[in-house]
Amino acid sequence: MGTGFAFGCSTSSRSNVDGGNTVSPPGKTNGAGDRTSSSNTAGSASGAAASGGGSIPGTSRASSGSGTTPRACVDTEPPGSGIPCSSWKSWGECGSQWFLSNNLCEITCGVCSPGSSIGGTGSTAGSGSTTPGNTGNAGTGSSGSGGASGNTGGTTSTGGTKATPKTSTPFVPPADAKPTPETSGTSGAFRVNAQGHLTHNGVEFQVRGGNWFGLEGQDDNQRPGAMELYIGSVFWADAANKRTMEKTMKEIAAPPLSLNTIRVPVAPQTLVPNHPDGLYSRTDVRIRNNDPAYYPYTDALSALEDFLVQLSKNNLYAILGIHSCSNHIGWRAGKIDDGPPWVDANRENYKYKKENYTCKSGEDAYDKAKWLADIHTLAKLPKKLGIKNVIGIDCFNEPYKYSWSEWADLAKECYDAIAAEDDDLIAIVEGVSGSHEDASGKLVDEPYGDVATNPNWGENLYGQQFDPIQIPRDRLCFSPHTYGPSVYVQRQFIEQTPTCAWLEDDDAGKAKCKLIVERKNAAVVEALRKGWDERFGYLHDQGYCVIIGEFGGHTGWPFNNPVKPQAATIWAHLPKDVRYDWEWQNIFVDYLKDKKMTDFLYWSVNPESGDTGGLYLHAYTLSNESGWGQWLGLDTEKAQMLSNLK
């Protein structure tokens, strides 16, 4: 995520989730990244900085059922308003049915004037009512001719017959595609058995874990990219409230959570000794929120190494992951050598933009050779530190700008680097998104199955069935990321009325759209489950290891978010007794239990993530800024939910 309360995988309509968003009061450390990357989303409230990771599913837009042929009708925005969509700035790369909105391709209005029609692909034009192409119908209107072809064919319709569900662009496998190898031919402490379960020295175990972020960098106007380890003990807090990492490790390992694994996101700069962004200062509270009497770290690397040692001493496994191409860029990076414009370039009321930073050149220059060198460095740490608790390496966080085939090839190189250093370690591979950049930098569709739901950044593993990754199954775990409306309000969470069709996030809230993501809504639950099945659940069914690498959210969203109180205003029309993100989280956990796909890493342990919160509650609110960095007790609702995930 990529958001934080300062406060960092993963949010394709993120749906920006990565790192951990963090929000800090004035003068205190700003956390890393805001998980949501909606350009229309207001920035964090006064005095708080949203930063960290995040991901936006499929560039925050869904695939259209209409084709690329120009529409023959007059669309209006809002639908029925009479304001022509032609007033929107068109963007040729998006196709004629898309318009450019805040650097993202979005579907046009979808409402036609009388006498015209738009249809999806169909071998025979049918009679009946006019139907927008995004439903996939083919037909003639009362006086118009047949509409443009869609990507994937509708049904022959007679009198309004319901169209078949539309699927995304078909996956075209490369000519040299071949099955994933079964075994590496080597023995090691951590392996995946034939049932897709992780084993440690031959004994199966469930990954019950959380993400503990901070060392991948945070957004801070005064010191961008500062890296620190959130411990929940700030030296300006009352002594009675001080906390140590060891105390937290013991608490999360005990019931009701009973966690056994921590995922630790890092940035390239984390691994550089004495890097200025990782130097700890005893006087600068923006860089150090833990007590120097307990943790006399000199830099972020020493903090990382001791953190891993403490995990080992407290019988907790570790997963290490490269979270970005630079700590200055954080969750925005969708590829190893990424560069601006970033997805939040046009975000309103947001101070923590990164348009002056790039991984293509200069201070933050990063490429495949440097990335692989960092994978080697991470893979060497267990032997260097004399520890045996590191399960594996998460190759790169939410690589949403790659096609599956591109990412599969890179992931194989990641595995080769890991295997060269340590026979014990597993390669952990996230998914892609619902679109990717082509060679010219244009966004093009990435196949992901039925378009009734969008994939989150890092969620889409649909391509594995067509272009299998060449990492041995016994040393491979797939790790999708997925989030609910607390991170980004995707269209599958919204009632698709004419006014709200194709709106997402704050735009949908301002249009007073209704949300439908509730456990009692069987149709929504079925659609979500189908999307998860198509993107990663099928891999579990085929005997692959699947670890949910990130999911989480504020239980009280949208009415109880101490960092983004504007959500309560934007969504004030919603019923106050429905906690929509909590509904989504429970729908997802029910799905995981029913699938018996129960390996997970919750986002996050520490509570400084602005769009999700954490497993611990936080003393910080906009009316209590002095509570920043001070953890309270466990969130008992989240703890109970996860305790049932067995």
N, C-alpha and C positions, 0 to 999 in steps of 0.2 A: 504494500500500500504506500501511500505517500502522503500522509497528512499528519498533523500533529497539533498539539496544543502549543506549540511553540514555535508548539506543543505538538516525520516523516514522512506496496506495494502496489499497494498495490496497486482511482479509482476507476476502454470501450465505454462508454457512457459512464464513467466511474463514479462517475464511476471512476474516480481517481483514487486509487488507494495505494499507498506505497509508503514508506518511510514512516512517518507518523506526524500528523499535523500537530503543531503545538502552538499554544498561544501564551504569550507572556505579558505581564503588566509592564508599564513603562520602566525602562532601566534594568529589567531583568531579562534572563535568557529567553530568546524567542526559540520556539521549537522548530521542528522541521516540517513543514509542508502541509498544505491543505489537500485532503483527499479528493475533494471534488474539484473538477476543473471546468465547471461550467463558466463560460465567460461572462454570463449575466449574473452570476452569483455575487452578492455583495461581499465585501471583504469582512474580516472579523470586526467585532465591535471595537469601539474606541479603546485604545490602550492594549488591545490584544492582537497578536499577530498569528495569522493562520499560515502554517507552513507544513512541510513534510511531504510525504508521498501521496500518490493517488492514482486513479486510473479512470479513463472515460470509455465505456464500452463502445467499440466501433466508431469512434469519433463522434460520440454523442448524437448519432442519428441512426435510424433504422433503414433497412433496405426497402426500396419501393417495389410494389408489384407492377408498376408500369415500366415500359421499356425506355430506351433512349430517344425514340422518335418524338419530335416536338408535339406537344399537346395541341389538339385542334379546338380546344374549348377555352373559355375565359375563366380562370381561377380567381378567387377572391380571398382576401385576408383582412380581418378574420372571415371565415366562411360565411357567405351570405351577406357580407357587408357592402359588396359592390366595388370595393377598392381592388383594382387589378393586381394580381401578383407580379405583373410586369414591372411594378414599382420597386420590387426587390432587385438588388444587384445580382445578375446571373453569373454563374461560374462554369465555364465550359467543361472544366475537368470533372465536375460533379455529374454531368449529364443534364439534359435539358429539363428533367423533372426535379432538379435540385436547385436551391438558391444558396448563396454564401451568407452565413450568419455567424459573425464572430469567429471567422476562420474555420468554421465547421460546415460541412454539407448538410443541409436539412431539406426535408421533402416539401414541395410546394403545397398549396392549400388543399387540393383534392376536391374542390367543388366546381362543377361545371354549370354553365348557363343552359337554359332549356334549349333543346334542339341539337345538343352535342353529346358525345359520350366518350368515355375512355375505358378501354377494356384490357384485360390481361391477355396472355397468349391463349388461343383456343383454335382448334381446327375448324370449327364451324361457328359462325356468328349466330347467336340465339336472339330470340325476341324477349321483351320484358323490360323492366325498369333499367334506367341508366345506372351503372355501377362504377365507382372510381376504380382505376386500375390497380390501386394497392391492395384490393381484395383478390385480384387474380381472375375476376370474371371476364368473359368475352361476350360481347353482345352489341346490339344496336339500340340506340335510344329511340324515343318516340318519333323523332324526325331526323336524327343524325346518323352518320355512318359509323362503322366499327372503329374502336379505339386502337391506340398503338399497342404493339406487342409487348408483353412483359418478358422478364428474364426466363421464367420457368413455366410455363403453360398453365392456363386455367382450364376449367372443364367446358365442354360444350353445354351451353345453358339453354333451357327452354322455360320461358316464363319465370325467370328469377331463381333457377336452381342454384343452390349454394356451391360456391367454387371450392376446389380442393385447396388445402393449405399451401401457401407459397413457401418455397424453400430458397435459401440463399444461392448465390452463384455456384454452379457445380464445380467440384474439385477435379482438376485435371492432373492425375499423377504423372510424375516424370517417367521417362522410358526405363530408367534404371532402378525404379522402386523395387525393394525386396523386403522380406519379412524382418522384423526385429530379431537379432540373435537371441538364443535362449540363455546362454551362459557365457560368462567371461572366461571360464576354464581355470579360474584361480580361487583360492579359499581366502576368507577374510572374516573379521569379527561381525560386520554388518552385511547381511544379504537379504534378498527377497526370495521367498520360497515359491513353489508352484501354484500356491493359492493366492499369491499376490500379497502376502503378509511379510512385514519386516521381521527379521530374526537377529538376535544378538547372541553370538556363539551358539547358533543353532536353535535358540529358544524364541518362539514367537512373542512379540509384544505389541501393544497398541501405542501409537504415538498420541499422547494426550499433552498438548503443549500450547504455548502462547508466544507471541512476538514481544520482544523487549527492545525497544528502539532508542535511538539517540546518537549512536556512534557513526551513523551514516550522514550526519550533518543536518543543520537546521537553518531556517530562514531568519535572518537578523539583519536589519538595515545597517547597523553599526559594524557588525562583524559577520558578514554572510557566510554561511556554511559552518559555523562553529559546531564542533563535535564534543558532546559530553554524554556521560552515562547517567540516565535518570535513576535515582535511587530512592527518592521520596524522603530525603533528609537534607534540609537546607540549613545552612549555618546561621541564617537570620531567624529561624523558627525557634519556638520554645523548646528547651532541652527535652521536655517530656514527649515531644512529638517526633524526636529523631528516629530514624530508621536506618538499618543496614541492609545491604543486599543479601547477606546471609539470613537475616530474619525473614525477608520476603521469600527467599528460596524455600525455607522450611515451611512457611505458611502455605505456599501454593502447592507444595508436594503432599500436604496433609489433606484429609477430607475437609470440605466436600469436593474441592477441585481435583485433588490427586493428580496433579500434572507431573509429567516426567521428562518434558523436553522444552527447550527454549530455542527459538529461532532468533539469531542476532544479525540484523542488517548492518552492513558496513559500506563505506564508499572507498574509492581508490586512495583518497588522502588519509583514511584511517590507518592504512598500512605503511605510511611513510613516517619513520621516526622523526620526532620533533617538528612535524608539520605545523606551521603557525596557526592553522585553524583548529588544531588539536592540542595546543599547549594549554595546560591547566594553570589558572591563576588563583592564588589565594585571596586576592583582593577584588577580582572582577567576577561578580555574581552572575554575570551573563554567560560566563564560560563554565563555571563550576557550581553545581548546586548540592554537592555532597560534602561531608565533613572531612577536611584534610587530615584531621587527627586519625581517622579510620582509613582513608584512602589517599595516601601521598603520591598520587600518580603524577608523572611529569608530562604525559601526553596521551592522546587517544589510543595509541597502540598499546601502551602499558596498561591502560584501563581495560582494553579488550582482552589482553592476555590474562590478566588477573581474574577477570569475569569468568573466563572459560575454566580456569583452575578452581574457582569457587563453585561453579556448577558441578564440576567433577567431585569435589569434596562433599557436596550435598546430594550426590547420587542423581543428578539430572543430566540428561543427554543434551547435546547442542547441535544445531544446524547453523552453518555460516552461509551468508549470501551476499553477493555483490548487488547493491540496491540501486545503483545509478552509475553513470559515467563520471560524475563529479558531485562532491558534497554541496557545491554551489547551485546545482541544478535539481538534484533530488528526484522526486517522483516524476517529474516532467519527461525524463529521458525514456524514449521508447525503443532505443537501439544503442549499440555500444558507442558509436561516433555521432551521436545526435546533435542537433543544433536548432536554433530558433528559425521561425516563430514558434513559441511554445503555446500550449493549448490555453493558457490563461493570459495571453497577450492583450486581449481586449476586455478582460474581466473588470467590471465596474467596482469602484471604491476599494481597490485592492492595492496595497503598497508593496507587496513582496514579489513583484514580477522579476523575471530573470532574462529579459531580452538582450542584455549586454553580456550574457555568459553563453559559451558554446563549447561543445566537446570536439568540434571540428578543427580547432586551432587554438593557439595562445596558451595561457596558463592552464586551462582545463582540457587541453588536447588529449584525446583518448582514442585508441584504435584496437583492433583485434589482438595485436601483439602485446599491448599493455594489459588488456583484459586477461589474456591467457597467462601472462606473468603473474597477475594478481591471483588467479585461480591456483597456480602453483604455490604461491606464498601461503594462501589459506590452507591448502592441502598439507603443507609442511608443519603447520602449527601443532597438531597433536603430538608428533614426535619431538618437536622442539620443546614443548612444555611438559612432556612426559605424562600426557593424559590419554585416556582411551574412551572418552565419552562422546566424541564427535561422530555423528551419524553420517554426515555428508555435506556437500556444498551445493547450495542453490545457485545455479549458474548466472542468472541475471533477472532482475525484478521486472515483471510485466513488460516483456519485449513486444509491445503492441504495434510497432511500426514494421515488423518483419512479416513476411508470408510464412506459413507453416514450413514450407520446404526450406526456406532460407534459415529459419530458426532451428530446424532439425539438424541441419548441417553444422551450424555453430555449436549446438548442444553436444554433438558428437565430439567436437574438438575440446569442449569443456571437459567431457568425460575422460578423454585421452590425457589431458593435463592432470586430472585428479588421480587416475590410475597409475600414472608415472611416478607419483609421489607416495601413495599409500594404498595398499591392497585392501584396507579395511573399509574405505569410504564409499558411499553411494553418491551417484549423480542425481540431483533433484532438478527437474525440468518443469517450468511453468508453461502455460499456454500463450497463445497470441490473442488477437482481438477480432473484431468483425470487419476490419479493413486493414490495409497495409500500404506502405509507400512503395511505389514502383521506382525504377531506376532514375526517373526524372524528378522524383519527389512528390508526384501526384498520389492522392489517395485513391485506391481501388478496392473493390469488394474482396474480402477474404471469406471463403465458404465457412458456414457454421451451422447449417441445418435450417430448421423451421424458423422463420423470421418473426414468429409471434412474440418472441422474447429476444432481447439483446444480450450478447456476451459482455461481461466485464473485461477490462484489461487483464490479461493473464489467464482468462477462463477458458479460452477456445482451444481445445485439443482435438477438435473434429477431424483435422487433417491426418492424424496418426493412422487412421484406418485405410488411408489411400497412399500415404507416403511414409511408411514406418520409420521411426528413428533408429539409427544404427548403434544404439547403446545396449549392451546385453541386459536382458530382462532382470537378471539376478542382481544387477547393480544400478537399477533405474527406478526412480519413483517420480511419477507425475504429480504436479502440485498446483492445481487451479486456484485462482482467487475469485471470490464473488461477494457482492455487497447488496444491501437493501437501500431503502430511501433515505436513511440517515446520511449516507455518503452521496448518493445522487438519485434523484427521482426519475427513473427511466419510464418509458412509455408503457411497459408491461404492468406498472403499478397504478396506472391512470385510466379512468373510465374514458373510452375513446368516443366521446360525443363529437358532433361536427365542430364544435368550438375548440375542443381539446385534442383533436386528432393530430398526432405527431409533435405536440408540445411536450417538453420535458423540464424537470427541475423547477427553478424559480419562475420561468415563463408560465408553466402550468399552474403554479400557485397563484400568480397574479391574475390569471384568467379564471380563478376560482374553480378549477377542475377538481373532481372528486377522485379520491384514491380508493382502490379496490383490493389492495393486498391484505387480505384477512384469511385466517384459517377456515372460517365458515364459508368462504367463497370457493366452491369446489372447482369451478372453471379456471380460476386464477391459479389455484394450487396445482391443477393438472397441467396447465401451460408451463408453469415454472419447472415442475418436475420433468416434463418432456425436454425442455431446454437443457437442464442439467444432465439428463441422460445422454443427449446427443453430443454434448461438448466434453464430458469427462466421465459420466457414470458408466458408459458402455465399456470403458477401459477396465474398471473394476470387475465388471461381468466377465471380461476376457482374461482375468487373472493377472492384471498388472497391479503394481503398487500405486495407490492414489492417496496422497496426503493433502487435505484441504489446507493450503498454505496461508490463506487469510480469509476471515469473515468476521463480522462484528458490527456494532453500532450502538447508538444511544437508545436505551430502553424506553425513554419517554419522548422520543422524537415525534412530532416537531415542537412540542410544548415545553420541553425541559432540556435545554441545551445551554449550559452556562457560557459557552464560547460564542455561539451564533444565535442570540436571542431573536434576531430578525426572522428566523424560520417560523417562530410562533405567530408573527405578524403576517407573513406571506401566506401561511396556511391557516389563518384564523377562522376561515369558514368551515373547517373540518370539525367533526364531532370530537369533543374533548375527552371522551371516554375510550377512544380507540388509539392504541399505541402502535402505529403502523410499522415502524422498524422492528419492534419487538414481535409483532405478528410475523414479519418476514423471517426473522431469526429462528423462530420456532417452527415455521414451515420448513425451513432448510434443515434444521436439526432432525425433525421428523423424517424427512427424506433420507438423511444420512443413516438414521437408525434402521429404517425399513430396508435400505440397500445393504445394510451391514458394512457400510463404508465409513468406518468410525475413526480413522486417523485424522487428526486435526491440529492446527496451530491458530489459536484465536488471536485476533487483533484487538487489543493488545493487553499485555500484563500491566504496564504502566498507564496511568490515566491521562497523560498529556496529549492524547490524540484528539484533535478538535472535532472531527466529524464522527468519531466512534466512542470516545471515552475509553475506559479500560476495565480490567477486572477489579481494580481498586477504585474507590471513590476519591474525589479530589477536593481539597479545601478551597481551591481557587474558584471564585465567581467574579463577575464584573463589579459586584458590590463588596468583594473581599479579595482584593488583589494581593494583599499580604499573604494570602494562603497559597500563592503559586509555589509549586514544587513540594507541597506538603500532602502526603497521601493519608487518606482516612482508612476505614475498614474495607473489606471485600464487598463488592456488589453482590448481595446474596441471591438476587434473581438470576444473574448471569452464572454464578457458581452452581446454583441448583440445576439450571438448564444443561450446563456442560457435564455435571455429575451424572446425568442420565444418558449421556452419549457414550455408550459402552458396546 
